[in-house]
Amino acid sequence: MPRYAQLVIGPAGSGKSTYCHNLYQHCQSVGRVIHIVNLDPAAETFRYPVSVDIRELISLEDVMEELKLGPNGGLVYCMEYLEENLDDWLSEQLEDYIDDDYLVFDCPGQIELYSHIPVLRTFVDQLKKWDFAVCAVYMLDSQFASDVTKYISGCMASLSAMIQLEVPHVNVLTKMDLLPSKSNVDKFLDPDARLLLGELNDQMAPRFQKLNKALAELVDDYSMVSFLPLDIRDEESIQYLLSHIDNAIQFGEDAEVKIKDYDADMGESEDAGNFDMGGEDED
């Protein structure tokens, strides 16, 4: 039986660690077991229990001090060091997680790690060799959806990560709870190329119209570039997103969902640990 993994990626400040914290709290409340792995060597504090921590292998602070590197160069060095130690350190850290275990990898926010540096691709390929079913969960701040040019930029970054990693991919608009009006972003959840092109042409000089047309058509051709909204205050929103991710990696189809031991006399206990994947559309 496979093990399962979410690879939580996205730009710095997009809400990756906040999502991991709220996902952990949600799973606790329904009696479901997940394990969170920190892959950010620059992380300082956590609001969730860390099962595996890259800082036990290498930390950004030590690298910057010893090698006199800046934050970005130091982080790339840390991730390349992790890449070199996948078979040794990481395999040992993950050996206690057996069939049907569910891991969530909280990744750093440097976008180049997902776009062109092959570290995370190597990491994902190794997880596959270890019989993990992996889904990339790409986080984008919903503030990007307030402006069509920012939104296109976010789509291109997401698409780059999708092509680079080649695993099931779910895009998420985070921080929906901070928006004054959610209606303004509805058109960006499942974008229409014609509407995007019209808004781009309205906001940019005429000389960019051919470029705008190419970008809009690219988003339309890769129709997978759509987003799910996430409001962390809403348990149904978290569950809705989790169901899509579970569906993408077929969690619960070949094995029973692991749940915590709790009083069987509680009327909702049986329902809490079993999720119906049949009614969700794949992303």
N, C-alpha and C positions, 0 to 999 in steps of 0.2 A: 504494500500500500504506500502511496506517496505521502510526503509531508507537504505542507502548504506555506506559502510566503507572500506577503505584501511587501513590495519595495516602494516606500513612500518617498517620492522625489518632488522636486520643484525649486523655484528660486528661493533665495534667502528671504525670510519674513513672510512666506506664503501660508504659514500655519501648519507645517508638517508635525512638529512636536505637540502642538495643541490638539491636532487630530489624533495623534497616538494616545495622548492622555485621555481624551474623551471616548475614544474607541475602547480603551481598556476599562474605563468606568462603565460604559454601556455593557460590555461583555460580562463584567462582574455582576451587574444588576440582573442579567438574564441567566446567570449560571454557566456561562461559556468561558473556556480557558484559552487565552492567547498569551504569547510570550513576546516581549518587545526587546529588540536588539538595537543598541546605539552604534551607528556607524559614523558618527560625527566626532572626529578627534578634537574639535574645538568646543564641544558642549561643556557646560559648567554645572548646571543643576537640572534635575528632572522632576516632573510631577507624576511620573509613573515608575513602577519598579522595573529596573533594568536587569534582564536575564543574562545578557552578554554585552560587554562594553569594550569598544575598540581601544579606549584609553588605557586598558590593561596591557595592550600591545604597544601602542604608540600614542603620544598626545601632541597636539599642535604647539602647545606652549614649550615643550621640551625641544621640538624640532626648530622652532624659531630661535630659541636661545642658543642651541648648540651649533646649528648650521647657518645662523644669521640670515634666515630667509624671511620674506614678508608673509602676511597671512595667506594670500592666494597660493604662492609658491610652496609654502609650508604645508598647506592642506593637500595639494596635489602630491607632494612627496609622501605624506602620510598614507594616502589612498594607494599609491604605487607600492608602498611598503606592505600594506595589507594584501595587495595583489600577489606579492612575492611569498606571502605566508598563508595563503588560503589552504594549502594541503596540510600544513602543520598546525598553526594556531587555531584557525577557524574551524577546521574539521574536528579538532579536539573539543572546542567549545560547543559544537552542535551535536556531538555524538550521543548526548543524553536525550536529545529530542527524537523520538521514534515515530513510527507510523501514525499518521493522522494528526500529528502535532501542528500547530498553527503559529507561525512566527511573523512578526511585523518588524521590518528593518527601517529604522528612522535614519534617513540619509542626510548628508550635508547639503548646503544650498548653493554651492558653486555650480553654475549652469553648465560650464564646460565639461563637467564630469559626465553629463548626460548627452551632450551634443557631439563631441568629437574625440575626447580623450577616452581610450578604450577600457579604462579600469572597471567601470560598472558592467560593461558588456562581458568582460572576462569573469567578473563576479557572478553575474546571472548564469552564464554558461556553466560555471562550476556548480551552482545550486542545482541546475538541471541534471548534471552528472550524478549528484547526490540524491536524485529522485525527488526534488522539490517541484511542485507546480507553482509557478511564479506569476504574479500579476503586478505590473507597474501602476502605481496610483499617483498621477501627476497633479500636484496642487498649484492652483493659480489664484491669486488674490482677486476677489470679485471687483475690486476697484479698477482692475484692467478692463472690465466690461463697461465702464462708464464712458469710454472713448473708443471708437472703432479702430483707430490707429494702434492704440495700446493692445486692443484685443487681438488684432492681426499679429502683432509681435508675439503675444502669448501663444497664439495658435502655432506659429512657426517654431517656437521653442518646444512646444509639446510634440509637434510632428517630428521634429529632429530627434527627440528622445525616443519616440515610438519606433522610428526607423532604426536607430542605433541599437536599441535593446532587443527588438524582435520578440516580445512577449505580449500576452494579453494586456491591454492598456485601458485604464479608466481615467478620464479627465474630470477634475473636480474644481468648481468655483467655490472657494472658501470665504469665510467671514461674511456670509449672507446676513448674519444677525446684526452686522454693523451698517448695513445699507439703509438709508432713509426710505427708499422705495424699491422693492424687489421687482416691480413691473418693468423698470428700465433695463433689466438684464435678461428678461425672458427671451428676447430675440437673439441673444448670444448663446443660449443653451444648445440650440440645434440650428446653427446659422444658415441663412439663405444667401447664396452667393450673389444674387442680383441685388439684394438689399445692402449687403456689405460693399459691393462695388459702387452703388449709388452714393452711399455715405462717404466712402473714401474719395470719390471724385469731387464731392461737395467740399471736402476739407483740405484737399491738396491741389497744388498747381496743375494746370492742364498737361504739362510735360510728363507728369507721372501716371497718366491714364493707362498706358500700356502695361506699366508695372502693376498698377492696381488690378487690372483685368487678369493678369497672370496670377497674382496672389489670391484673388477671389476664386478663380478656377481651381487653383491648387487646393484650397480649403474644401471646395465642392467635390473635387475628385477623390480626396481622402475623406469620405463622409464620416469616418470614425472620429474626426476632430469635432466632437460634440462634448458638452459638459453636463455634469450633474451638480446641482446646487447643494451646499452643505451649510446647515444652520446648527451649530454645535449645541444650542440650547434646546433643540427639538430632538427627542429620542427617536421619533419616527423618521426624521431626516437621516440620522446616523444609521438606523436599521436599513433604510432604503438603499443607501450607498453600500453598506456591507453586503446586502443581498446581491447587488450587481457584481461586486468583486468576487463573492463566493461562487456566483454563477459562472464568471469568467474562468475560474480555475477548477470548476466542477467540484467544489467542496461539498461534502455530504452526499454525493452521488454513489461513490464506491465504498464509503465507510461511514460508520455512525459518527455523528458529531459528539465530541467530548464535552461533557458537562461536569460541573462540580457536584459533589455529593451534598444533597440537601433533602429536607423532609418530603417524602413522597406523598404525605397527606395533603400538602398544599395543592389546591385545585388546579393551579396554573403551572405547576412544576414541569409536567411532561411537555406542555406546549412551549415552555420557555427555551428549551434546548434544541428544538427542531424547527428549522426554517424551510418554508416552502419555496423552492427555487423555480417551480414550474411556471409561476405567473409573471416572472420578470423577463424582460427582453434583454438580450445581450447587448453590451455597449459596442 
